[in-house]
Amino acid sequence: MTPLKLAIAGASGRMGRMLIEAALAQSDVQLVGALDRPGSPALGRDAGEALGKSTGVKVTEVLEEGLAQARLLIDFTQPAGTLAHLKVCQARGIGMVIGTTGFDEAGKAAIAQAATAIPIVFAPNTSIGVNATFKILELAARILNEGYDIEIIEAHHRHKIDAPSGTALRMGEVVAKALGHDLKDVAVHGREGHTGERPATSIGFHAIRGGDLVGDHTVMFAGVGERIEITHRSSSRANYALGALRACRFLSTRDKGLFDMQDVLGLK
């Protein structure tokens, strides 16, 4: 079997290093490119240096160089960087797994447009466990569709720059859709002061930032006399990396189209 040729963006970041480590451990994947931001101290160094490994792949800021041999790019960076990578990938016919969060509507539209030409998995969270949780939440919302107030609490490390997390928002979208609502119409982000009585259809979001928390998400269905909490906790970024590689294998058989992890896992 010919290995799947893969490039990774944000090579020196926490997620980038985990993706490189996971890719090097797979026999059906070949790391052929590593990208990083201008000015990164990792530029020009071996992509596996931080892991004590030699890959023969140098970290570069030049997109054309880092993507020269790649068939797919995994990108867990920031919206501006991902959109710049997207343009080059579209021009070169390179598929993408996008785990970046915090896109505005224009950014999401650009991804959808690019997917008419290349295959893309766009997912706020590539963890297989998180995506199983999405499916469980859909079922729970359908059952608990009357008399239960819904609150979503998420916690991440101090370096995370967007809130609520993309995963929390996706959880809200899943629950809102199951209840027949558009999340934009029912979301409430934090509360302060004299807020008045809670609207029955609202979905509350609360973001915690601190320390080195990888990612915790809880959806609470609070009824009269009982409370149901569905929680997913990440203790390592390895689950995101392994899910991203599974998404790469899924895309290797697609020529174009916009997919998410529910497609990858056959949950639709």
C-alpha positions in Angstrom: 0.0 0.0 0.0 1.3 3.4 -0.9 1.4 5.7 2.2 -0.8 8.7 2.3 1.4 11.7 1.9 0.6 14.3 4.5 1.6 17.8 5.5 0.9 19.4 8.9 0.4 23.1 9.7 1.4 24.7 12.9 4.2 22.2 13.3 5.7 23.7 16.5 2.4 24.1 18.3 1.0 21.8 20.9 -1.4 20.2 18.5 1.1 20.3 15.6 3.6 18.2 17.6 0.9 15.7 18.6 -0.2 15.4 15.0 3.4 14.8 13.9 3.9 12.2 16.6 0.7 10.4 15.6 1.5 10.5 11.9 5.0 9.0 12.5 3.5 6.1 14.4 1.2 5.1 11.4 2.5 2.7 8.8 0.0 4.0 6.2 0.9 7.7 6.5 4.0 9.5 5.3 4.9 12.9 6.6 6.1 15.0 3.7 5.6 18.6 4.8 5.6 20.7 8.0 4.4 24.3 8.0 4.8 27.0 10.7 4.3 30.7 11.1 6.9 33.3 10.0 9.4 33.9 12.8 8.9 30.5 14.4 12.1 29.2 16.0 11.3 25.8 14.5 11.8 27.0 10.9 14.6 25.1 9.1 14.7 22.4 11.7 13.6 18.8 11.4 9.8 18.4 12.0 10.6 15.6 14.5 13.3 17.4 16.5 11.0 18.2 19.5 10.1 14.5 19.7 13.7 13.4 19.5 13.2 11.9 16.0 14.6 12.5 12.6 12.0 12.7 9.8 14.0 14.3 7.0 11.2 16.9 6.7 12.2 20.5 7.4 9.7 23.0 8.9 9.0 25.8 6.5 6.9 29.0 6.2 6.8 28.7 2.4 3.5 27.1 1.6 4.5 25.9 -1.9 7.5 24.2 -0.4 5.7 22.5 2.5 2.9 21.3 0.3 5.0 20.3 -2.7 4.6 16.5 -2.2 1.4 16.5 0.0 -1.9 15.0 -0.9 -3.6 16.2 2.3 -3.0 19.0 4.9 -4.1 18.8 8.5 -4.6 22.3 9.8 -5.3 23.1 13.5 -4.0 26.7 13.5 -5.9 30.0 13.4 -8.6 31.3 11.0 -6.3 33.7 9.0 -3.6 31.1 8.6 -6.0 28.3 7.7 -7.7 30.5 5.0 -4.3 31.3 3.5 -3.5 27.6 3.4 -6.9 26.9 1.9 -6.2 29.0 -1.2 -3.0 27.2 -2.0 -4.6 23.8 -1.3 -7.5 24.6 -3.6 -5.1 25.7 -6.3 -3.0 22.6 -6.0 -5.8 20.1 -5.5 -4.8 19.2 -2.0 -7.4 18.0 0.4 -7.7 19.4 4.0 -8.7 18.3 7.5 -9.6 21.6 9.2 -9.8 21.5 13.0 -9.3 25.3 13.4 -12.1 27.1 15.2 -13.2 30.7 15.5 -14.2 31.3 11.8 -16.7 34.1 11.0 -19.4 33.5 8.4 -17.2 34.7 5.5 -14.5 32.2 6.6 -17.0 29.3 6.7 -18.3 30.3 3.3 -14.8 30.3 1.8 -14.3 26.7 3.1 -17.6 25.6 1.6 -16.7 27.2 -1.7 -13.2 25.5 -1.8 -15.0 22.2 -1.1 -16.6 22.3 -4.5 -13.1 21.7 -5.9 -11.2 19.7 -3.1 -12.2 17.3 -0.4 -12.4 18.9 3.1 -13.3 17.6 6.5 -14.2 20.6 8.6 -14.8 19.8 12.2 -14.6 21.8 15.4 -13.4 18.6 17.2 -11.9 15.5 15.5 -12.0 13.4 18.7 -14.0 10.2 18.0 -15.3 10.3 21.6 -16.6 13.9 21.2 -18.3 13.0 18.0 -20.0 10.0 19.7 -21.1 12.5 22.3 -22.7 14.7 19.6 -24.9 11.7 18.6 -25.8 11.0 22.2 -26.8 14.7 22.7 -29.0 14.6 19.7 -30.9 11.6 21.2 -31.0 13.2 24.7 -32.4 16.4 23.3 -35.2 14.6 21.5 -36.2 12.8 24.7 -35.8 15.7 27.1 -37.6 18.1 24.8 -39.9 19.6 27.4 -39.4 20.9 30.9 -35.6 20.9 30.8 -33.2 23.9 30.8 -30.0 23.4 28.8 -26.7 24.8 29.8 -23.3 24.1 28.2 -20.1 24.5 30.2 -16.7 24.2 28.7 -13.1 24.5 30.1 -9.8 24.9 28.3 -6.2 25.9 28.9 -5.3 29.6 29.4 -3.8 29.9 25.9 -7.1 29.3 24.0 -8.1 32.4 22.1 -11.7 31.8 21.2 -14.8 31.3 23.4 -17.0 29.5 23.5 -15.0 26.6 22.1 -16.0 25.3 18.6 -16.9 22.0 20.2 -19.3 23.7 22.7 -20.9 25.6 19.9 -21.3 22.5 17.9 -22.9 20.8 20.9 -25.3 23.7 21.0 -26.1 23.4 17.3 -26.8 19.7 17.7 -29.2 20.2 20.6 -30.9 23.2 19.1 -31.5 21.4 15.8 -32.9 18.4 17.6 -35.4 20.8 19.4 -36.3 22.5 16.1 -34.4 25.8 16.8 -31.7 27.8 15.2 -28.9 28.2 17.8 -28.4 31.9 16.8 -31.9 32.5 18.1 -31.6 30.8 21.4 -28.0 31.1 22.5 -27.2 33.1 25.7 -23.5 33.7 26.4 -22.8 34.1 30.1 -24.9 36.1 32.5 -24.3 39.1 34.6 -26.5 41.5 36.6 -30.3 41.5 36.6 -31.0 39.1 33.8 -34.6 38.4 34.4 -36.2 34.9 34.4 -34.5 32.4 32.1 -36.3 31.9 28.7 -37.5 28.3 28.4 -35.9 27.8 25.0 -32.6 29.4 25.7 -29.3 27.4 25.6 -26.7 28.9 27.9 -22.9 28.9 27.3 -20.2 29.3 29.9 -16.4 29.3 29.2 -13.7 28.6 31.7 -10.0 29.3 30.9 -7.1 28.2 33.1 -3.9 26.2 33.5 -3.3 23.4 31.1 -6.8 22.0 30.7 -7.0 20.2 27.4 -10.7 20.4 27.0 -13.8 19.6 29.1 -17.4 19.9 27.9 -20.6 19.3 29.8 -24.2 19.7 28.6 -26.6 19.9 31.5 -30.3 19.2 31.1 -31.8 20.6 34.3 -35.4 19.6 35.0 -37.6 19.7 38.1 -36.2 17.3 40.7 -33.5 15.9 38.5 -30.5 16.9 36.4 -28.9 15.0 33.5 -25.3 15.8 32.6 -23.5 14.5 29.5 -19.7 15.1 29.8 -16.7 14.6 27.7 -13.2 15.2 29.1 -10.0 15.2 27.2 -6.8 14.3 29.1 -4.6 14.4 26.0 -4.6 15.8 22.5 -3.8 12.4 21.1 -7.5 11.7 20.6 -7.8 14.7 18.3 -4.7 13.6 16.3 -6.0 10.1 15.9 -9.3 11.3 14.7 -7.7 13.7 12.3 -5.7 10.8 10.8 -8.9 8.8 10.5 -10.4 11.8 8.6 -7.4 11.8 6.3 -8.0 8.2 5.4 -11.7 9.0 4.7 -10.7 11.9 2.4 -8.2 9.8 0.5 -11.1 8.2 -1.4 -12.9 11.5 -2.1 -12.2 14.0 -5.0 -14.2 16.9 -3.5 -16.9 17.8 -1.0 -17.4 19.2 2.5 -17.6 16.7 5.3 -17.5 16.5 9.0 -16.5 13.8 11.5 -20.1 12.4 11.5 -19.5 11.6 7.9 -16.1 10.1 8.7 -17.5 7.9 11.4 -20.6 6.9 9.4 -23.0 8.4 12.0 -25.3 10.2 9.5 
